[in-house]
Amino acid sequence: EAGEAEFYLVGGTVAYDDGTLFALTEAMHDMAYKSSVAVNPADAARLQVNEGDRVRVGNGQAGFDVAVIYNEQVQPGTVWLPESMAGAPLAALQDGRAAVVVQVMPLAEAVPA
C-alpha cells in the first residue's frame, strides 16, 4: 500500500551541489546536483513513486519536499540526501545525531507543515 514509510537517513557530499556557492555561479547550474532524495528502486515501488515525483522527507525536527531519484546503490530501507542542498537542510534532520529515521511520504499524500 502506498503512503508514508520510515527510512534510515544517510547523507554525504557531492562534487557540485546546488548550495549557495554554485547557485551564484551561472556556469555551474547545469553541473550541480539538483535537490533530490535518492531512493532504492524497490523502496520507490513500495511508496508508489516514480523518478521526478516529489515527496516529503521529515521527522520531528524538520521536513521539506524534494524530487525522487532512483539509485540502486542506496540500500533498501535507507534514503540518501546530499549535504548543502538548497531547500533541504540535511543538518536540520540530523540535529547532531548519527542515526536518524525519517518519514518519506508521496507529496500527494503529504499534509502541509
Helices and strands as residue ranges (DSSP letters): E 5-12, H 20-23, G 26-28, E 36-39, H 41-47, E 54-58, E 63-70, E 78-82, H 90-94, E 101-106, G 107-109
